[in-house]
Each structure stands twice: as C-alpha cells, then as structure tokens.
C-alpha cells in the first residue's frame, strides 16, 4: 500500500529505525501493545450473567485486535514513524486511565507501595515492560500483523527458557515436547513469509521474549503476599515509570518528536483522533484482560488468547491485504497447535503433582 503521508523530522525520518521500505512491513502488538501485568491477589470470580460475560469477551477481542490494527496503520501506512514515542503515549494513557479507574471509579481497591524495595522491583518490571512494548510497536513497521501474531504465539517457549534459567524450574518431558511444534511452526512460517524482514523479526521476537521475561521476573520479584498487587494497581505504578524510562530514548533516537507531532497535529486533526483512540484502546486492552479474568478465569483468558492470534491474523489480512502463503498458514497453525498442546501438558503435569 502507498503511505498516506511522508513524515520527516529535523534530523531526518528517524534514520535509526527506517527500513528500506516501510510499506513492506507490519506486525503486532501486541503490541502486542502493551501486555497486561498479571501479579495480583487471588480473588474468587464473581458470578455474572451470560450477556455481561459475552460483552466483556467481545470488548476484549475488539480492544486487542483494535490496538494492533491502529498501531499498524499509524506506523506503516499513515507515516507516523515514532514507535518509542507512541509507546510512551500508551504508558501515559494507561497511567491516567488507571488512576481514574482505581481512585474515582473504584474498579479495584487501591494498594500502596509499602517499601523502597518493592518500588525498585516494580521499576525493574517497568524496564522489561517498556522493552517488550517498544519492540512490539517497532516490529509493526516491518512485518505483517499475521506474521507478528505467529511469532507472538511462541511466548510459552521463551517462558519455559526463562523459568529454567532464572528459577531453575523444570517442566515434564511432555511439556518440553509440546514446545517442538511451537518452534517448528515459526520456522515454517518464516521460511515462506513473503514480507519477511530480518530486523522486524528480531524486534518481534524481542517483544515476545520480553513478555515472557516479565511474567517470570514478576513471579519472582512480587512473590510474597505483602508485595503482590492487583493487575490494575501494578499497571498504575508501572505505566508512569515506563514513560519516564522511555523519554530519553525517544528524544535521542526520534529527535524532537513531541514538537514535530504537535506541529503536524495543528494541520491534521485526524492524526489527533488517531493518537487519542490508539492510546485509549491501549488502556482498554489491560482493563478488559482484567475483567475477562475476573468474570471467567485465567484459563479462559489463555484459551481466548490462542484464538485471538488467529482472528487478528485473518482480520489484518482482510484489511491490509498483505500476501500470505499456504505454507505460512500451515506454519501458523502448527505453532498454535503446539501452544494448545503445551497448555494441556502443563495442566496435566500440575494435576499429576509434577
């Protein structure tokens, strides 16, 4: 596709990040935008009506897929070439909305940080969180969302590696065997991806590894009952710290991006709408993650997550028309199948007392 605009800064169009051809790029979020922090006090799921649960799940799907598509459109097609600045906006948005949700709407009880030690642990998590989200947003400029989702599905592989390295936790042979199709599927998909970009691949893999590392480190750092935080409280503290961490990087790598963005916004109201919508949906990803877990279970969220990757890939192909191959689809399917097998193997291992 042809980019709607061509952006420049006083130092050039972000020379440290520009690919040879940004229109031959794309990818997730997952942002996998920002991923929801999961450390929280265990609560019993509250009983809710089927209609309420269905609406929450629908909102979860819309927000997760929506932030992927908005990020992709902004970074690859609209010409907004500032993934670090965009991530910082996400963090500022999450901080503001979290404060409103907890302090004024009282969605969850407010929890205070009890010690300097706990604050430093949260700051360490924020650094890993920032790295993961920046990598995810940067990869959106280089890879198709469909391929990005396939790479993102390999999170269990990285989680198992980091769990072994950091905590020396060993899984059963069945669990490790289930990781083979997870990796094999990505090899197949990568080998047949028409828009494969090596830098984008490394950025997406870095984002996936960062999410896995954060989940493992979070379990280690906030393991005591006194330090555990609800996911929404943890986001309230992590988001502003992450924004502060990202500020010097966006100034050094992306130049005077705030002034440039303000200047462009003055003559392009649609950009303001896009950025505001993008930042809002980024927070809704975290909020709906929490609500789905509250009204269903963590296992349901995991199952929905596996299905979300496939849905996001299909929707992105329909919207952005990026080419796909049969082998690429087969590779994605193999990876998703491996993730399902991994989840089932871990469930059986826990049930068997391993």
C-alpha positions in Angstrom: 0.0 0.0 0.0 1.1 3.6 -0.5 1.7 5.6 2.6 -0.8 8.4 3.2 1.9 10.8 4.3 5.6 11.2 4.3 6.9 12.3 7.7 10.2 14.0 8.3 11.9 15.3 11.4 14.6 17.9 11.8 17.1 15.0 11.8 15.6 13.0 9.0 12.8 10.5 9.1 14.0 8.5 12.1 17.1 7.2 10.3 17.9 4.7 13.1 14.7 2.9 12.6 13.7 3.4 9.0 13.7 0.2 6.9 14.5 0.2 3.2 10.8 0.1 2.5 8.4 0.5 5.5 5.4 -0.4 3.4 6.7 -3.9 3.2 6.4 -4.2 6.9 3.9 -4.8 9.6 3.1 -6.7 12.8 1.5 -6.9 16.2 1.3 -5.8 19.4 0.7 -6.9 20.7 1.7 -4.6 20.8 1.0 -6.8 21.4 0.6 -3.0 22.8 1.1 -3.1 25.9 0.6 -6.6 27.7 -1.4 -6.7 30.9 0.6 -7.1 34.2 -0.7 -10.3 35.9 0.6 -10.1 39.5 -2.5 -9.8 41.7 -4.2 -11.0 44.8 -6.2 -14.0 44.1 -10.0 -13.4 44.1 -12.9 -15.7 43.5 -14.5 -15.0 40.2 -17.8 -13.1 40.7 -21.0 -14.5 39.3 -22.1 -12.6 36.2 -24.8 -13.0 33.6 -24.0 -14.7 30.3 -24.7 -11.5 28.5 -22.3 -9.5 30.6 -19.6 -12.1 30.2 -20.1 -12.2 26.4 -20.0 -8.4 26.2 -16.7 -8.3 28.2 -15.2 -11.0 26.0 -16.3 -9.1 22.8 -14.7 -5.9 24.2 -11.5 -7.8 24.9 -11.3 -9.1 21.4 -12.1 -5.7 19.9 -9.6 -3.8 22.0 -6.8 -6.4 21.5 -7.3 -6.5 17.7 -8.1 -2.8 17.5 -4.8 -1.7 19.1 -2.9 -4.0 16.7 -4.6 -2.5 13.6 -4.3 1.1 14.8 -0.6 0.6 15.6 0.0 -0.9 12.2 -1.9 1.8 10.4 -0.1 4.6 12.2 3.4 3.2 11.9 3.3 1.7 8.5 0.6 3.4 6.4 -0.1 6.8 8.0 3.5 7.8 8.2 3.9 8.2 12.0 7.4 6.8 12.3 7.9 7.1 16.1 7.3 3.7 17.8 9.0 4.7 21.0 7.0 8.0 21.3 3.9 6.0 20.6 4.7 3.6 23.3 5.3 6.5 25.7 1.8 7.8 24.8 0.4 4.4 25.6 2.1 4.5 29.0 0.9 8.0 29.9 -2.6 7.0 28.8 -2.5 3.8 31.0 -1.3 5.8 34.0 -4.1 8.4 33.6 -6.9 5.9 33.0 -5.7 3.6 35.7 -5.7 6.5 38.2 -9.3 7.3 37.2 -10.5 3.7 37.3 -9.0 3.0 40.7 -9.3 6.3 42.6 -12.6 7.5 41.2 -14.5 4.5 39.7 -13.1 2.2 42.4 -12.9 -0.8 40.0 -10.4 -2.4 42.3 -9.2 -1.3 45.8 -6.2 1.0 45.8 -3.0 -0.6 47.0 0.0 1.4 48.2 3.7 0.6 47.6 5.0 -0.5 51.1 8.7 -0.1 50.7 11.6 1.2 48.6 12.5 -2.4 47.9 9.0 -3.1 46.4 9.3 0.1 44.3 12.6 -0.9 42.9 11.1 -4.3 41.9 8.3 -2.5 40.1 10.8 -0.3 38.4 12.7 -3.3 37.2 9.5 -4.8 35.8 8.7 -1.5 34.1 12.0 -1.6 32.3 11.3 -5.1 30.9 7.7 -4.0 30.1 9.0 -0.9 28.2 11.5 -3.0 26.2 8.8 -5.5 25.3 6.2 -2.9 24.1 8.7 -0.8 22.2 10.0 -3.9 20.3 6.4 -4.9 19.6 5.5 -1.5 18.3 8.7 -1.2 16.2 8.0 -4.6 14.6 4.7 -3.2 13.4 6.6 -1.1 10.9 8.3 -4.1 9.3 6.1 -7.2 9.4 2.5 -8.1 8.6 0.3 -8.4 11.6 -0.4 -12.0 10.7 3.2 -13.0 10.8 3.7 -10.9 14.0 0.9 -12.9 15.7 2.6 -16.2 14.7 5.8 -15.1 16.3 3.9 -13.8 19.4 2.4 -17.3 19.8 5.8 -18.6 20.8 5.7 -16.9 24.2 5.5 -20.3 26.0 8.8 -21.3 24.5 10.5 -18.2 25.9 8.7 -18.5 29.2 10.0 -22.1 29.7 13.5 -21.0 28.9 13.5 -18.0 31.3 11.8 -20.0 34.0 14.6 -22.6 33.8 17.4 -20.0 33.7 16.0 -17.7 36.5 14.2 -20.1 38.8 15.7 -23.5 37.8 12.2 -24.7 37.3 12.0 -27.8 35.2 8.9 -29.0 33.3 8.0 -32.5 32.4 9.2 -34.1 29.2 5.7 -33.9 27.8 5.7 -30.1 28.3 9.0 -29.7 26.6 8.0 -32.0 23.8 4.9 -29.7 23.2 7.3 -26.8 22.5 8.8 -28.5 19.5 5.8 -27.7 17.2 5.7 -24.2 18.6 9.2 -23.5 17.3 8.9 -25.7 14.2 5.7 -23.8 13.1 7.6 -20.5 13.2 10.5 -21.9 11.2 8.0 -23.0 8.5 6.1 -19.7 8.6 9.3 -17.6 8.5 10.7 -19.5 5.5 7.6 -18.8 3.5 6.7 -15.3 4.6 6.5 -13.0 1.5 7.1 -9.9 3.6 9.8 -11.3 5.9 12.1 -8.6 7.3 15.0 -9.7 9.5 15.1 -6.6 11.7 11.3 -6.8 12.1 11.6 -10.4 13.0 14.2 -9.7 15.7 12.1 -6.9 17.1 9.0 -9.1 17.3 11.0 -12.0 18.8 12.4 -9.5 21.3 8.9 -8.3 22.2 7.8 -11.9 22.7 10.8 -12.8 24.8 10.3 -9.6 26.8 6.7 -10.5 27.7 7.8 -14.0 28.8 10.7 -12.5 30.9 8.3 -10.0 32.5 5.9 -12.8 33.6 8.8 -14.9 35.1 10.5 -11.9 36.8 7.2 -10.7 38.1 6.6 -14.0 39.8 10.0 -13.9 41.4 10.0 -10.2 42.5 6.5 -10.0 43.7 6.1 -13.5 45.1 5.3 -12.6 48.7 1.7 -11.9 49.8 2.7 -8.5 51.1 4.1 -7.4 47.7 1.5 -8.8 45.4 -0.6 -6.3 43.6 -3.8 -6.4 41.6 -3.0 -6.2 37.9 -4.7 -2.8 37.7 -2.7 -1.4 40.6 0.5 -2.8 39.2 -0.3 -1.1 35.9 -0.9 2.2 37.7 2.6 2.1 39.1 4.4 0.6 36.1 3.0 2.9 33.4 4.4 6.2 34.6 7.7 4.6 35.5 7.9 3.1 32.0 7.1 6.6 30.4 10.0 8.1 32.3 12.3 5.3 31.1 11.2 5.8 27.5 11.5 9.6 27.5 15.3 9.8 27.0 15.2 7.1 24.4 12.6 8.8 22.3 14.5 12.1 22.5 17.8 10.5 21.5 16.5 8.2 18.8 13.5 10.0 17.4 14.6 13.6 17.9 12.2 16.4 19.0 9.3 14.2 18.2 6.8 16.0 20.5 7.3 19.3 18.8 7.1 17.7 15.4 3.9 15.8 16.3 2.3 18.9 17.7 3.2 20.9 14.5 1.7 18.2 12.3 -1.4 17.8 14.6 -2.1 21.5 14.1 -2.7 20.9 10.4 -4.1 17.4 10.6 -6.9 16.9 13.1 -7.4 13.3 12.1 -3.9 12.5 13.5 -5.0 13.7 16.9 -8.1 11.5 16.7 -5.9 8.5 15.7 -3.4 9.0 18.5 -6.2 9.6 21.2 -8.1 6.5 20.0 -4.9 4.5 19.9 -3.9 5.5 23.5 -7.4 4.8 24.8 -7.6 1.4 23.2 -4.2 0.5 24.6 -5.6 1.0 28.1 -8.7 -0.9 27.3 -6.6 -3.9 26.4 -5.4 -4.0 30.0 -8.8 -3.3 31.5 -10.6 -6.0 29.5 -7.8 -8.5 30.3 -8.6 -7.9 34.0 -12.3 -8.1 33.5 -12.2 -11.3 31.5 -10.2 -13.0 34.2 -12.5 -11.6 36.9 -15.7 -12.8 35.2 -14.3 -16.1 33.9 -10.9 -17.5 34.8 -7.2 -17.2 33.9 -7.6 -20.4 31.9 -10.4 -18.9 29.8 -8.2 -15.9 29.1 -5.4 -18.2 27.9 -7.8 -20.0 25.5 -9.2 -16.8 24.2 -5.6 -15.6 23.7 -4.8 -18.5 21.5 -7.9 -17.9 19.4 -7.2 -14.1 19.3 -3.9 -14.6 17.4 -5.7 -16.4 14.6 -8.6 -13.9 14.5 -6.2 -10.9 14.4 -4.2 -12.5 11.6 -7.3 -13.1 9.5 -8.7 -9.6 10.1 -5.3 -7.9 9.3 -5.1 -9.8 6.0 -8.6 -8.7 5.1 -7.9 -5.1 5.9 -4.3 -4.6 4.8 -4.3 -7.2 2.0 -0.8 -8.4 2.8 0.1 -11.6 0.8 0.0 -14.9 2.6 1.1 -18.4 1.5 -0.3 -21.9 2.2 3.0 -22.8 3.9 2.8 -19.7 6.0 -0.7 -20.5 7.2 0.4 -24.1 7.9 3.3 -22.8 10.0 1.0 -20.5 12.0 -1.5 -23.4 12.5 1.4 -25.7 13.7 2.5 -23.1 16.2 -1.0 -22.5 17.6 -1.5 -26.3 17.9 1.8 -26.5 19.8 0.7 -23.8 22.2 -2.6 -25.7 22.8 -0.6 -28.9 23.4 1.7 -27.0 25.8 -1.2 -25.7 27.8 -2.7 -29.1 28.1 0.6 -30.7 29.0 1.2 -28.2 31.8 -2.3 -28.7 33.1 -1.8 -32.5 33.3 1.7 -32.0 34.8 0.2 -29.9 37.6 -2.6 -32.3 38.2 -0.2 -35.1 38.5 1.8 -33.3 41.1 4.9 -32.6 38.9 
